[in-house]
Amino acid sequence: RFCLPLVLASLPTMATGEEIAPALQDSWGDFWLFRFFVNAAGYASIVVPGFLLIQYFKRRNYLETGRGICFPVIKSCVFGSEVKSVHQEDGSLPPRAEPTESSTARQVFKLLFCAAGLQASYLTWGVLQERVMTRTYGATETDPGEKFKDSQFLVFMNRILAFTVAGLYCALTKQPRHGAPMYKYSFASLSNILSSWCQYEALKYISFPTQVLAKASKVIPVMMMGKLVSRKSYEYWEYLTAALISVGVSMFLLSSAPNRHVSTVTTFSGIVLLAGYIIFDSFTSNWQDALFTYKMSPVQMMFGVNVFSCLFTVGSLLEQGALLESLRFMARHSEFTAHAVLLSVCSACGQLFIFYTINQFGAAVFTIIMTLRQAFAILLSCLIYGHTVTVVGGLGVAVVFMALFLRVYARSRMKKRSKKLPPGETPVQKV
């Protein structure tokens, strides 16, 4: 009780003369660091018993000695088939379906459909995300209203719908035989939950444009994680574009004017949460890339990760009593209910558009569309929520997106060159 107020008081802002964001002032129980450890304790109450059970079944050599009605479930969760396939050429990306006997007009229509679907899903998702986390609900002339504070509930809403969509897709379409032990999805699931939580929570302390640029800069930690987790090596242009992205993001962050509105002040807490988002998200992508050595489809990956995500988040929410509290908030504010449901729908639909776009047109086209989406998201946020960007900050944004497009161009050139290599040579892996 005595230490935490001192910590809160010591958190500086990057804009001098501004007050700390109101989200920090409500209650020490709402402070992000406290909530993080409470959530982590909830996940640990599920992870630790699960880990002990897995070790128990492995030590008992259950695969040879086990019998009974639970044997198939335990085998699937703990052992799997342990049959790995040859790693796909482009990491976690499925092989692209080359268009055959398809008219140019049909291909253009498909491309426009994919681009429109991705832009609509993720631009709406971004606008709603900022609305839910930074604005009040139920405000009147006499009542200032109340903010929704539990980011973990929003993560749960997103994951339960994504789990349902992926499950239905797997049930209605033919999928490869599943071979990975189910428990291996839990690592990517846990890091994915924490990265999403950091992403929502960061909006209490920083502006949405700052968060978008931070996402663009995650190329750097992804490369670092790739070296540590997968022992990958990279080309010189990948280091060059990563450096340009760092310069652009630094220009944007350091261009904060002293008289900026409090909602756009980048606080120390926001920087820490963004760093957490980038680190956890980098681990997720690299772990999923390693899991794709098993023969599985992206939708199976989506289903497996979201199974554990739902388990972790609902368990933690129930332990804290936060699930009922969030449901009561939904009952009080129908507008929030609509926003939360639409947020989850956009997230799930966006995932399906990602798989379809990559399958039809490849990773390069998908990356270009999503890079344009990030630029549109910054513009839309500035128009709707009144964020201001200085000249130096605008130049920083331009440098970031120039580096991203340069990265796409260089990767496509390297991919074409790798197809012409002699059979015995292998190209350097990319991120």
KEZA-126580 format. One record per residue: x, y, z of N, C-alpha, C in turn; residue in three letters. Coordinates in steps of 0.1 Angstrom, whole numbers, padded with zeros to 4 digits, always signed. Last residue first. Example, Ala and Ser with C-alpha at 12.3 -4.5 7.8 and 13.67 -1.06 7.14 Angstrom:
+0128-0022+0071+0137-0011+0071+0129+0000+0079SER+0132-0057+0078+0123-0045+0078+0132-0033+0078ALA
This chain:
+0126-0130-0424+0115-0127-0416+0106-0117-0423VAL+0143-0158-0441+0139-0144-0440+0128-0143-0429LYS+0173-0177-0447+0159-0176-0442+0156-0161-0439GLN+0191-0180-0477+0191-0175-0463+0176-0173-0459VAL+0186-0209-0498+0187-0195-0495+0187-0192-0481PRO+0208-0236-0506+0195-0232-0500+0197-0217-0496THR+0219-0258-0532+0220-0246-0524+0207-0242-0518GLU+0215-0280-0549+0222-0282-0537+0222-0270-0527GLY+0202-0270-0573+0195-0279-0564+0202-0280-0550PRO+0210-0235-0578+0212-0249-0581+0206-0258-0570PRO+0185-0209-0579+0197-0215-0573+0198-0230-0578LEU+0161-0198-0587+0171-0201-0598+0184-0207-0592LYS+0148-0192-0564+0142-0203-0573+0152-0207-0584LYS+0162-0171-0554+0164-0184-0548+0158-0195-0556SER+0153-0150-0570+0166-0154-0572+0168-0168-0566ARG+0127-0146-0559+0129-0150-0573+0142-0156-0576LYS+0134-0139-0533+0127-0151-0535+0128-0156-0550LYS+0147-0115-0537+0155-0126-0532+0148-0140-0534MET+0126-0100-0546+0137-0102-0555+0145-0114-0550ARG+0110-0100-0523+0104-0106-0535+0116-0109-0545SER+0127-0086-0505+0123-0100-0503+0118-0107-0515ARG+0128-0061-0516+0140-0069-0515+0137-0084-0513ALA+0100-0053-0513+0107-0054-0527+0119-0063-0526TYR+0097-0054-0485+0089-0062-0494+0095-0064-0508VAL+0116-0034-0478+0117-0048-0473+0109-0057-0482ARG+0105-0011-0490+0118-0016-0494+0121-0030-0490LEU+0082-0009-0474+0081-0013-0488+0094-0017-0494PHE+0095-0003-0449+0087-0015-0450+0085-0019-0465LEU+0108+0021-0455+0116+0009-0451+0108-0004-0453ALA+0086+0037-0459+0095+0035-0470+0104+0023-0467MET+0075+0036-0433+0068+0029-0444+0077+0028-0456PHE+0095+0050-0419+0091+0037-0415+0085+0029-0427VAL+0096+0075-0432+0108+0067-0432+0104+0052-0429VAL+0070+0085-0426+0074+0082-0440+0086+0073-0441ALA+0073+0088-0398+0063+0078-0403+0066+0075-0418VAL+0092+0108-0398+0095+0095-0392+0086+0084-0397GLY+0078+0129-0409+0089+0124-0417+0093+0110-0411LEU+0059+0133-0388+0055+0128-0402+0066+0123-0410GLY+0077+0142-0368+0070+0129-0367+0064+0124-0380GLY+0084+0166-0380+0094+0156-0378+0088+0142-0376VAL+0059+0178-0380+0066+0176-0392+0076+0165-0391VAL+0036+0161-0357+0045+0172-0361+0051+0168-0374THR+0003+0152-0354+0016+0147-0358+0024+0159-0363VAL-0024+0147-0331-0016+0156-0340-0002+0150-0342THR-0057+0132-0330-0042+0132-0327-0035+0141-0336HIS-0085+0131-0332-0078+0144-0330-0064+0143-0327GLY-0100+0109-0338-0097+0111-0323-0088+0124-0321TYR-0103+0109-0366-0115+0106-0357-0112+0111-0343ILE-0078+0116-0377-0091+0123-0381-0102+0121-0371LEU-0061+0098-0365-0058+0113-0364-0071+0120-0367CYS-0071+0074-0373-0071+0077-0359-0069+0092-0357SER-0067+0075-0401-0080+0075-0396-0081+0078-0381LEU-0038+0076-0402-0046+0087-0407-0060+0087-0402LEU-0033+0050-0391-0028+0063-0384-0036+0075-0389ILE-0046+0034-0409-0050+0034-0395-0045+0046-0388ALA-0031+0038-0433-0045+0043-0432-0050+0043-0418PHE-0007+0025-0425-0007+0039-0428-0021+0045-0427ALA-0017-0001-0422-0011+0006-0410-0011+0021-0413GLN-0025-0007-0448-0035-0006-0437-0030+0001-0425ARG-0001-0008-0461-0010+0003-0464-0021+0004-0453LEU+0007-0033-0449+0015-0020-0447+0007-0008-0450THR-0012-0050-0459-0012-0047-0445-0003-0035-0441MET-0005-0050-0486-0019-0046-0482-0019-0042-0467ILE+0021-0060-0485+0018-0046-0491+0005-0041-0486ILE+0017-0085-0475+0024-0076-0467+0022-0062-0472THR+0002-0097-0496-0004-0096-0483+0003-0085-0475PHE+0022-0098-0516+0010-0090-0518+0003-0087-0505VAL+0040-0116-0504+0044-0102-0507+0032-0093-0509ALA+0028-0140-0500+0031-0132-0488+0034-0118-0492ALA+0000-0149-0523+0014-0149-0517+0016-0139-0506GLY-0025-0151-0533-0016-0141-0540-0002-0141-0534PHE-0040-0171-0520-0043-0168-0534-0032-0159-0541GLN-0029-0174-0495-0031-0186-0503-0033-0183-0518ASN-0031-0148-0485-0017-0155-0487-0019-0167-0496ILE-0059-0145-0485-0050-0137-0493-0037-0143-0496THR-0067-0165-0466-0072-0166-0480-0063-0157-0489TYR-0055-0157-0442-0052-0170-0448-0056-0171-0463PHE-0066-0131-0439-0052-0133-0440-0048-0146-0447ILE-0093-0137-0437-0089-0129-0449-0073-0131-0450PHE-0093-0149-0412-0096-0157-0423-0092-0150-0436LEU-0085-0127-0396-0077-0139-0396-0080-0147-0409GLN-0107-0110-0399-0094-0106-0404-0084-0118-0405GLY-0127-0124-0385-0128-0123-0400-0114-0119-0406CYS-0117-0120-0359-0118-0133-0365-0119-0133-0380ALA-0117-0092-0357-0105-0099-0354-0106-0113-0361SER-0144-0086-0362-0134-0081-0371-0121-0088-0369CYS-0156-0099-0339-0159-0103-0353-0149-0098-0363VAL-0145-0084-0318-0142-0098-0319-0145-0103-0333SER-0157-0059-0323-0142-0060-0322-0138-0074-0325LEU-0184-0065-0321-0179-0061-0334-0163-0062-0334LEU-0184-0070-0293-0188-0081-0302-0182-0078-0316VAL-0177-0045-0283-0169-0056-0280-0171-0068-0290ALA-0197-0028-0293-0183-0026-0297-0175-0038-0295HIS-0220-0039-0281-0219-0038-0296-0205-0037-0300ALA-0213-0034-0254-0215-0047-0259-0214-0048-0274THR-0212-0006-0254-0200-0013-0252-0201-0028-0257PHE-0239-0001-0257-0230+0004-0267-0217-0004-0266GLU-0251-0010-0234-0253-0018-0246-0244-0014-0257SER-0241-0011-0203-0238-0003-0214-0239-0011-0227HIS-0248-0030-0184-0251-0016-0181-0250-0007-0194ARG-0240-0054-0194-0254-0052-0192-0258-0038-0190ALA-0212-0049-0194-0219-0051-0207-0234-0049-0205MET-0208-0049-0166-0205-0037-0174-0212-0038-0188PHE-0214-0076-0161-0223-0066-0156-0221-0052-0163ARG-0192-0087-0174-0206-0090-0179-0216-0080-0174LEU-0172-0079-0157-0172-0074-0171-0186-0076-0177SER-0180-0093-0134-0179-0078-0134-0180-0072-0148GLU-0177-0119-0142-0190-0114-0139-0190-0099-0138LEU-0149-0119-0146-0158-0122-0156-0172-0117-0154LEU-0135-0113-0122-0136-0103-0132-0146-0106-0143ALA-0128-0131-0103-0141-0126-0102-0144-0115-0113GLY-0103-0143-0106-0103-0129-0101-0117-0124-0099GLN-0111-0168-0116-0103-0167-0103-0104-0153-0097GLU-0122-0160-0140-0131-0166-0130-0124-0165-0116LEU-0100-0150-0154-0111-0141-0152-0120-0147-0140LEU-0084-0174-0156-0079-0162-0149-0090-0153-0145SER-0101-0190-0172-0097-0194-0159-0092-0183-0150GLY-0103-0175-0195-0115-0177-0187-0112-0182-0173VAL-0076-0175-0204-0083-0163-0200-0095-0165-0192THR-0069-0203-0207-0062-0194-0198-0070-0182-0194PHE-0089-0212-0226-0088-0218-0213-0080-0209-0203LEU-0085-0195-0248-0098-0195-0241-0097-0201-0227CYS-0059-0203-0254-0062-0189-0251-0075-0188-0243SER-0062-0230-0261-0055-0227-0248-0058-0212-0244PHE-0077-0225-0285-0082-0235-0274-0076-0231-0261VAL-0060-0209-0300-0072-0203-0294-0079-0212-0284ASN-0041-0228-0310-0037-0217-0301-0049-0211-0293VAL-0058-0245-0325-0050-0250-0314-0046-0239-0304GLY-0069-0227-0345-0077-0234-0336-0070-0239-0323PHE-0046-0218-0358-0055-0208-0352-0064-0215-0342MET-0037-0243-0368-0028-0235-0359-0037-0225-0351MET-0058-0248-0385-0055-0257-0374-0046-0250-0364GLN-0053-0227-0403-0065-0227-0395-0064-0237-0383VAL-0028-0235-0415-0029-0223-0406-0042-0222-0398PRO-0024-0271-0411-0028-0259-0419-0029-0247-0409SER+0004-0292-0407-0008-0286-0403-0012-0274-0411MET+0029-0312-0399+0020-0310-0411+0007-0305-0406LYS+0054-0295-0381+0044-0305-0382+0034-0302-0394TYR+0066-0271-0385+0073-0283-0390+0065-0295-0390THR+0051-0252-0373+0047-0256-0387+0056-0267-0393PHE+0064-0247-0350+0053-0257-0349+0049-0261-0363LEU+0081-0226-0357+0087-0239-0354+0076-0250-0354ALA+0062-0206-0361+0070-0210-0372+0076-0224-0370ASP+0053-0203-0335+0044-0209-0345+0052-0214-0357GLN+0077-0192-0324+0072-0205-0319+0063-0212-0329TRP+0077-0168-0339+0088-0177-0340+0084-0191-0335ASN+0054-0155-0330+0056-0158-0344+0067-0169-0346SER+0058-0154-0302+0047-0161-0307+0049-0165-0322THR+0080-0137-0299+0081-0151-0295+0070-0159-0301PHE+0068-0113-0309+0080-0119-0316+0082-0134-0312SER+0050-0109-0289+0045-0112-0302+0056-0118-0311ASP+0066-0103-0267+0057-0115-0267+0053-0119-0281PHE+0079-0080-0276+0087-0092-0272+0078-0104-0273ILE+0058-0062-0282+0067-0066-0292+0075-0079-0289ILE+0046-0060-0256+0038-0065-0268+0048-0070-0278TYR+0067-0049-0241+0062-0062-0238+0054-0068-0249GLY+0070-0024-0254+0081-0034-0254+0076-0048-0251ALA+0045-0014-0247+0048-0016-0261+0059-0026-0262LEU+0049-0012-0219+0038-0021-0224+0040-0024-0239LEU+0069+0007-0218+0071-0006-0213+0061-0016-0218VAL+0056+0029-0229+0068+0024-0236+0070+0010-0231ILE+0036+0033-0210+0032+0030-0224+0044+0024-0231GLY+0051+0041-0188+0043+0029-0188+0039+0024-0202SER+0060+0065-0197+0070+0055-0195+0062+0041-0194PHE+0038+0079-0222+0043+0077-0208+0053+0066-0208THR+0030+0101-0245+0036+0088-0244+0043+0087-0230THR+0000+0117-0249+0012+0117-0242+0018+0103-0241VAL-0025+0119-0259-0014+0115-0268-0001+0115-0262THR-0042+0128-0239-0044+0115-0245-0033+0110-0254SER-0034+0154-0234-0030+0144-0225-0032+0130-0231VAL-0020+0171-0263-0032+0167-0254-0028+0155-0246HIS+0011+0189-0261+0002+0179-0267-0009+0176-0257ARG+0031+0207-0255+0017+0211-0252+0007+0201-0258ASN+0056+0197-0262+0052+0199-0248+0038+0201-0245PRO+0054+0172-0288+0054+0186-0284+0050+0187-0269ALA+0074+0146-0298+0063+0149-0290+0064+0164-0285SER+0094+0135-0313+0089+0147-0318+0077+0152-0310SER+0103+0110-0305+0110+0122-0299+0104+0135-0304LEU+0086+0093-0320+0085+0094-0306+0091+0106-0300LEU+0095+0098-0347+0082+0100-0343+0080+0102-0328PHE+0123+0091-0345+0119+0105-0349+0105+0108-0345MET+0120+0064-0338+0126+0073-0329+0122+0087-0332SER+0109+0054-0362+0101+0053-0350+0107+0063-0339VAL+0130+0059-0380+0117+0065-0382+0109+0065-0369GLY+0151+0043-0368+0153+0057-0370+0139+0064-0371VAL+0139+0017-0371+0143+0022-0358+0144+0037-0358SER+0138+0015-0399+0125+0015-0391+0128+0021-0377ILE+0165+0015-0405+0157+0026-0410+0144+0027-0402LEU+0172-0010-0394+0178+0002-0388+0170+0014-0392ALA+0157-0027-0410+0154-0027-0395+0160-0014-0389ALA+0170-0023-0434+0156-0018-0433+0152-0018-0418THR+0195-0034-0428+0194-0020-0432+0180-0015-0430LEU+0190-0061-0422+0195-0052-0411+0194-0038-0415TYR+0181-0068-0447+0172-0069-0436+0177-0061-0424GLU+0203-0064-0463+0192-0055-0465+0182-0056-0454TRP+0219-0086-0456+0223-0072-0452+0212-0063-0453TYR+0200-0114-0444+0207-0107-0454+0210-0093-0449GLU+0204-0137-0416+0196-0127-0423+0206-0120-0433TYR+0197-0169-0400+0206-0158-0404+0199-0149-0414SER+0183-0185-0371+0182-0180-0384+0194-0170-0387LYS+0177-0200-0347+0191-0200-0353+0191-0195-0368ARG+0153-0199-0335+0154-0207-0347+0168-0208-0353SER+0158-0183-0311+0150-0195-0311+0152-0205-0322VAL+0178-0164-0318+0179-0171-0305+0171-0184-0306LEU+0171-0154-0343+0185-0159-0341+0186-0168-0328LYS+0145-0147-0339+0148-0157-0349+0162-0163-0347GLY+0147-0127-0320+0141-0139-0316+0144-0151-0326MET+0158-0108-0338+0166-0112-0326+0161-0125-0321MET+0137-0105-0356+0150-0110-0361+0158-0115-0349MET+0118-0095-0338+0115-0108-0345+0128-0114-0350VAL+0129-0070-0331+0129-0082-0321+0126-0095-0327PRO+0125-0058-0358+0138-0059-0351+0138-0070-0340ILE+0098-0058-0364+0107-0066-0373+0120-0068-0365VAL+0084-0041-0349+0086-0054-0343+0095-0063-0352LYS+0078-0016-0360+0092-0018-0356+0094-0032-0350SER+0051-0017-0363+0059-0018-0375+0074-0021-0372ALA+0043-0014-0337+0041-0027-0344+0049-0028-0356LYS+0050+0013-0334+0057+0003-0326+0055-0011-0332ALA+0031+0025-0351+0045+0025-0355+0053+0015-0347LEU+0008+0019-0335+0009+0014-0349+0024+0014-0354VAL+0013+0034-0312+0012+0020-0311+0014+0013-0325GLN+0012+0060-0322+0024+0055-0316+0024+0040-0316THR-0016+0061-0330-0005+0062-0340+0009+0057-0335PRO-0028+0059-0304-0029+0048-0313-0018+0049-0324PHE-0008+0071-0276-0017+0073-0287-0017+0061-0296SER-0007+0057-0243-0001+0062-0255-0011+0064-0265ILE-0022+0047-0221-0010+0055-0218-0004+0062-0231TYR-0041+0029-0229-0044+0038-0218-0033+0049-0215LYS-0029+0014-0248-0037+0025-0253-0042+0034-0241LEU-0018-0007-0234-0009+0004-0238-0017+0016-0243ALA-0038-0026-0232-0034-0019-0220-0026-0006-0224GLU-0038-0038-0258-0049-0031-0253-0046-0022-0241TYR-0011-0049-0257-0016-0040-0268-0028-0032-0264GLN-0010-0065-0235-0002-0054-0235-0006-0044-0246CYS-0028-0085-0245-0032-0077-0233-0023-0064-0232TRP-0014-0095-0267-0027-0088-0269-0031-0079-0257SER+0008-0106-0253+0010-0096-0263-0003-0088-0266SER-0006-0125-0237+0002-0114-0231+0004-0103-0240LEU-0016-0142-0257-0025-0136-0248-0018-0123-0242ILE+0008-0151-0269-0002-0143-0277-0012-0136-0268ASN+0020-0165-0249+0027-0153-0254+0017-0144-0262SER+0000-0186-0247+0004-0177-0236+0010-0164-0240LEU+0001-0197-0273-0011-0192-0268-0008-0182-0256SER+0027-0207-0275+0023-0196-0284+0010-0189-0279ALA+0024-0227-0255+0034-0217-0254+0031-0205-0263PHE+0003-0243-0263+0001-0235-0251+0012-0224-0250SER+0009-0260-0283+0002-0247-0287+0001-0238-0275TYR+0019-0282-0270+0028-0273-0276+0022-0260-0281LYS-0002-0298-0263+0003-0289-0252+0013-0279-0258TYR-0008-0314-0284-0016-0302-0282-0010-0292-0272MET+0017-0325-0307+0011-0326-0293+0004-0313-0290PRO+0008-0327-0341+0016-0320-0331+0009-0323-0317ALA-0008-0338-0362+0003-0346-0355+0010-0340-0344GLY-0038-0342-0380-0030-0335-0370-0020-0343-0363HIS-0040-0344-0415-0041-0351-0402-0032-0344-0392ARG-0053-0314-0430-0043-0324-0429-0045-0332-0415PRO-0089-0311-0437-0077-0306-0431-0066-0317-0431GLN-0118-0301-0454-0108-0311-0453-0095-0305-0448LYS-0143-0283-0436-0134-0284-0447-0124-0295-0444THR-0158-0282-0413-0165-0282-0426-0156-0284-0438LEU-0141-0282-0391-0151-0292-0392-0157-0293-0406ALA-0125-0259-0396-0119-0272-0396-0129-0283-0397CYS-0146-0240-0393-0139-0241-0406-0132-0255-0407TYR-0153-0243-0366-0163-0246-0376-0156-0248-0390LEU-0128-0235-0354-0134-0249-0352-0144-0253-0363GLY-0126-0209-0362-0116-0219-0366-0121-0233-0365ALA-0149-0198-0349-0147-0197-0363-0138-0208-0368VAL-0142-0204-0322-0155-0209-0328-0153-0209-0343THR-0118-0190-0318-0118-0204-0316-0131-0210-0323PHE-0127-0164-0322-0117-0170-0332-0117-0185-0331ALA-0144-0161-0300-0150-0161-0313-0140-0167-0324LEU-0125-0163-0280-0136-0173-0280-0143-0173-0294ILE-0107-0142-0285-0102-0156-0286-0114-0166-0287ARG-0122-0119-0280-0116-0121-0293-0113-0136-0295ASN-0129-0123-0253-0139-0121-0263-0134-0124-0277MET-0103-0123-0241-0111-0135-0240-0122-0134-0251PHE-0095-0096-0246-0087-0107-0252-0096-0120-0252VAL-0114-0084-0230-0115-0082-0245-0107-0092-0252LEU-0105-0092-0205-0119-0097-0210-0120-0095-0225PHE-0081-0079-0203-0081-0094-0204-0095-0099-0209GLN-0086-0053-0198-0082-0057-0211-0082-0072-0213SER-0108-0037-0180-0102-0051-0180-0099-0055-0194ASP-0121-0012-0180-0107-0013-0176-0100-0027-0178LYS-0141+0012-0194-0139-0002-0193-0124-0004-0191PHE-0151+0041-0176-0143+0035-0186-0143+0020-0184LYS-0182+0059-0172-0172+0051-0167-0164+0044-0179GLU-0197+0093-0168-0196+0079-0173-0185+0071-0167GLY-0202+0117-0156-0190+0116-0165-0189+0103-0172PRO-0234+0130-0153-0226+0118-0150-0214+0117-0160ASP-0248+0151-0163-0245+0151-0149-0235+0140-0145THR-0249+0147-0190-0246+0160-0185-0242+0160-0171GLU-0233+0114-0193-0245+0124-0195-0240+0137-0190THR-0219+0084-0205-0217+0098-0200-0230+0106-0203ALA-0217+0057-0211-0228+0061-0203-0227+0076-0198GLY-0182+0053-0212-0195+0048-0216-0205+0053-0206TYR-0152+0069-0224-0161+0065-0214-0174+0060-0220THR-0122+0059-0242-0134+0067-0240-0143+0061-0230ARG-0101+0040-0245-0097+0054-0242-0109+0063-0239THR-0109+0015-0253-0099+0016-0242-0096+0031-0238MET-0128+0018-0273-0131+0010-0261-0122+0013-0249VAL-0115+0033-0293-0127+0038-0286-0130+0031-0273ARG-0094+0016-0300-0091+0029-0294-0103+0035-0287GLU-0109-0005-0311-0099-0007-0300-0096+0006-0293GLN-0123+0007-0332-0130+0003-0320-0121+0000-0308LEU-0101+0012-0349-0109+0023-0345-0117+0019-0332VAL-0091-0014-0354-0083-0004-0348-0091+0008-0342GLY-0114-0026-0366-0108-0032-0354-0100-0021-0347TRP-0115-0011-0389-0126-0011-0380-0122-0016-0366THR-0091-0020-0401-0093-0006-0398-0105-0004-0388LEU-0095-0047-0403-0085-0042-0394-0086-0027-0391TYR-0118-0050-0421-0117-0057-0408-0107-0051-0398SER-0112-0033-0443-0124-0031-0435-0123-0038-0421ALA-0087-0045-0452-0088-0031-0447-0100-0028-0439GLN-0095-0071-0458-0084-0069-0448-0085-0054-0443LEU-0115-0066-0478-0118-0074-0465-0108-0071-0454GLY-0101-0052-0497-0112-0046-0490-0115-0053-0477ALA-0082-0072-0505-0077-0059-0499-0089-0052-0492ALA-0099-0092-0514-0090-0095-0503-0086-0082-0496CYS-0112-0079-0535-0120-0085-0524-0111-0087-0512PHE-0091-0073-0552-0098-0062-0546-0107-0067-0534LEU-0084-0099-0558-0074-0091-0551-0081-0079-0545LEU-0107-0108-0572-0102-0115-0560-0093-0106-0552LYS-0106-0090-0594-0118-0090-0584-0114-0096-0571PHE-0083-0098-0606-0084-0084-0601-0095-0083-0591VAL-0091-0124-0614-0080-0122-0604-0080-0108-0598GLN-0111-0117-0632-0114-0125-0620-0103-0124-0609ARG-0097-0104-0651-0107-0097-0644-0111-0104-0631ALA-0081-0124-0661-0074-0113-0654-0085-0105-0646THR-0094-0157-0656-0093-0145-0663-0086-0134-0655SER-0076-0187-0651-0085-0177-0645-0083-0164-0653SER-0061-0210-0655-0072-0208-0664-0082-0198-0658GLU-0049-0208-0622-0049-0216-0634-0062-0214-0642THR-0029-0193-0598-0041-0193-0606-0040-0200-0619PRO-0014-0213-0572-0012-0205-0585-0025-0205-0593GLU-0017-0209-0539-0024-0216-0550-0022-0208-0563ALA+0012-0211-0519+0002-0203-0526-0004-0211-0538ARG+0014-0230-0489+0018-0228-0503+0007-0221-0511PRO+0013-0209-0459+0009-0221-0467+0013-0219-0481PRO+0039-0198-0437+0029-0195-0448+0026-0207-0456LEU+0058-0201-0419+0045-0205-0414+0035-0202-0425SER+0083-0205-0442+0080-0206-0428+0066-0210-0425GLY+0083-0210-0470+0081-0197-0465+0077-0197-0451ASP+0086-0238-0475+0096-0228-0480+0095-0215-0473GLU+0080-0259-0446+0076-0252-0458+0086-0241-0462GLN+0098-0287-0436+0095-0273-0433+0091-0266-0446HIS+0084-0319-0439+0095-0310-0443+0090-0295-0442VAL+0068-0329-0408+0069-0328-0423+0081-0319-0426SER+0069-0353-0382+0071-0339-0387+0072-0340-0402LYS+0052-0370-0358+0056-0371-0372+0057-0357-0378VAL+0040-0372-0334+0054-0370-0334+0060-0372-0348GLU+0014-0373-0328+0019-0384-0336+0034-0384-0337SER+0010-0366-0292+0007-0363-0306+0012-0375-0315GLY+0015-0364-0264+0025-0370-0273+0022-0367-0288PHE-0005-0349-0251+0008-0350-0245+0019-0354-0256VAL-0029-0349-0265-0025-0337-0258-0010-0337-0254CYS-0032-0375-0277-0032-0363-0285-0026-0350-0278SER-0030-0390-0253-0020-0392-0264-0020-0380-0273LYS-0053-0382-0240-0040-0379-0234-0029-0381-0244ILE-0073-0391-0258-0072-0377-0254-0058-0373-0249VAL-0069-0419-0259-0067-0410-0272-0065-0396-0268PRO-0072-0426-0231-0060-0428-0238-0059-0419-0250PHE-0096-0426-0218-0089-0413-0218-0076-0414-0226CYS-0105-0452-0218-0113-0442-0226-0105-0429-0227ILE-0076-0475-0218-0089-0469-0213-0094-0458-0222GLY-0041-0472-0212-0053-0479-0218-0065-0471-0213ARG-0005-0470-0214-0018-0464-0212-0029-0472-0219GLY+0020-0479-0221+0013-0486-0210-0001-0482-0209THR+0030-0463-0242+0031-0478-0243+0022-0485-0233GLU+0025-0437-0233+0022-0441-0247+0022-0456-0249LEU+0034-0435-0207+0020-0437-0209+0017-0441-0223TYR+0058-0434-0192+0058-0440-0205+0043-0444-0209ASN+0059-0420-0169+0052-0433-0168+0052-0441-0181ARG+0070-0397-0179+0078-0406-0170+0072-0420-0169ARG+0048-0386-0192+0060-0390-0200+0069-0399-0192LYS+0029-0382-0172+0026-0391-0182+0038-0395-0190PHE+0044-0363-0157+0039-0375-0151+0037-0386-0162TYR+0046-0341-0174+0058-0348-0169+0055-0362-0164GLN+0019-0334-0176+0027-0338-0188+0039-0346-0184ILE+0014-0327-0149+0007-0338-0155+0014-0344-0168LEU+0030-0304-0147+0033-0316-0138+0026-0329-0144LEU+0018-0287-0165+0032-0291-0167+0035-0304-0159PHE-0007-0284-0153-0006-0290-0166+0008-0295-0169GLY+0000-0270-0129-0006-0284-0129-0005-0291-0142PRO+0011-0246-0143+0019-0255-0134+0013-0269-0133VAL-0011-0235-0158+0001-0240-0165+0009-0250-0156VAL-0030-0227-0140-0033-0237-0150-0021-0243-0156ILE-0017-0208-0124-0025-0218-0117-0030-0229-0127SER-0006-0191-0143+0003-0201-0136-0005-0212-0129ALA-0028-0175-0149-0023-0184-0159-0014-0195-0153TYR-0029-0161-0124-0041-0169-0129-0036-0179-0140GLY-0005-0148-0124-0008-0158-0114-0019-0167-0118ALA-0009-0131-0146+0001-0141-0147-0001-0152-0136ALA-0029-0114-0135-0032-0123-0146-0022-0134-0148ASN-0013-0102-0115-0025-0110-0111-0029-0119-0122VAL+0007-0090-0130+0011-0101-0121-0002-0109-0116PHE-0010-0071-0144-0001-0081-0151+0002-0093-0142PHE-0020-0055-0124-0029-0064-0132-0021-0075-0139ARG+0003-0042-0115-0004-0051-0106-0013-0061-0114PHE+0009-0028-0139+0019-0038-0134+0012-0048-0124LEU-0014-0011-0142-0011-0022-0152-0001-0032-0147TRP-0037-0004-0116-0023-0002-0122-0019-0014-0131PHE-0059-0009-0103-0060-0008-0117-0047-0006-0124ASP-0052-0008-0077-0055-0021-0082-0057-0021-0097GLY-0049+0019-0072-0036+0011-0074-0039-0003-0079TRP-0071+0039-0092-0069+0030-0081-0056+0022-0083SER-0069+0062-0110-0082+0057-0104-0079+0049-0091ASP-0047+0071-0122-0050+0078-0110-0063+0072-0103GLN-0041+0060-0146-0032+0057-0136-0037+0062-0122LEU-0059+0071-0163-0060+0056-0160-0051+0052-0149ALA-0052+0097-0168-0062+0094-0158-0063+0080-0154PRO-0016+0100-0172-0029+0097-0178-0039+0093-0167ALA+0000+0127-0155-0001+0113-0159-0015+0110-0163ILE+0002+0160-0171-0002+0151-0160-0002+0136-0165GLU+0029+0178-0184+0017+0171-0185+0014+0162-0173GLU+0055+0188-0182+0044+0197-0178+0030+0190-0179GLY+0069+0171-0210+0070+0178-0198+0058+0187-0195THR+0064+0141-0222+0060+0154-0225+0060+0162-0212ALA+0069+0116-0212+0078+0121-0222+0075+0136-0226MET+0065+0112-0176+0060+0113-0190+0070+0119-0199THR+0076+0089-0151+0076+0102-0158+0069+0101-0171PRO+0066+0076-0121+0065+0073-0135+0065+0086-0143LEU+0064+0082-0094+0078+0083-0100+0077+0080-0115SER+0039+0076-0085+0043+0090-0086+0056+0092-0093ALA+0040+0048-0086+0031+0056-0095+0035+0070-0097LEU+0058+0043-0065+0061+0039-0079+0053+0047-0089VAL+0043+0053-0044+0056+0059-0047+0060+0056-0062LEU+0020+0036-0044+0019+0050-0047+0032+0057-0051PRO+0035+0012-0037+0029+0013-0050+0026+0028-0054LEU+0043+0013-0010+0053+0013-0021+0047+0017-0034CYS+0020+0012+0006+0029+0024+0007+0038+0025-0005PHE+0008-0012+0000+0000+0000+0000+0008+0013+0000ARG
